[in-house]
């Protein structure tokens, strides 16, 4: 199962590949004192969340359903691309 990958397709047609070792940094909107801020959650390393029958799909759908945005693989705020989870139109898993 080391070759399992998930292709995430966005509404603009862009696709990203996630597989073993991919690191996702969830970002959610939080409210504090009447103001809304973005907050990065703890990173998720996919290899730690592989389901024996469903692969990475359960963990990915949980991350995407609970967070507004996410980044991948690096924490450098000057070179990180941020993705909006509501723009995801499909997750396609391949072994």
N, C-alpha and C positions, 0 to 999 in steps of 0.2 A: 504493500500500500504506500510505499515511499514516493510513488509517482503520481499519487492522487493530486489533482489540481481543480480549482474552481475558477471559472471565468465569470467575472462580474460585468454585466452590461448596463450602461447608463442610458438615460433617455436621449442623449445627444449622439449615441452610437459608439462612444468611447468604451473600450474594454480594458480591464486589468486582470492579471492572473495572480491568484493566491495559491500557495502550496505550502508544504512542510517547511517550517522556518520563517514563514512570512510573519511580520510583526505589525499588528494593527494598533494604532493609538486612537481609541474612541474619544470623541469630543461632544460634550453635551452643553446645552444652554441651561444656565441656572439663574435663579432670581435671588438677589440679596438687597435688602433695603430699597425695594421698589425698582431696582435696576437689573437688567439682564446682562449676563456675562457668559463667555465661553470658558469651559473648564476641561482640560485634558484628563482623562481617567488613566488608570494603570494600563500599561501595554498588555496586549494579548498575543502570545506566541502560539500560532496554530498547532504546532506539533504536540502541544500539551493538551489539546482538546479534540483528538481524533476519535470519533464514535465508531465502534466496530462494524455497524451496519450502514450508517448514514454519513460517514466521513466527516467533513468539515461543515456541512450544511447546518446542523443544529446550532453550533457555536456562532457561525457567521450570521444566521438569521436573528439570534439573540442580540448580538452586538449591534446589528443594523436597526433592529426594532427599538432598542433602548437608547440610542444615541442619535443626535442630529447630524453629526459630521464625523469624519475620521481621516487620519493620515496613515501613511505606510512607512515602515522600515527605519525611519530616522526622525530624530527630534530637532534637527536644525531648522529653526523657524524661518530662516531666510531662504531655504531651498526645499521646503516641504510643500507638496500639493495637498490641498484639502478637498475632500469629496463630500457631497451632501447625500446622506443616505436615502432621502425621499426621491432622489433622481435614479435610484437603482430600479431597473425593470426586470432583471432576471439574474439568477445564479445557476450556472450549469457546471455540474461536477463530472470530471472524467478520471478514469483510473488508468 
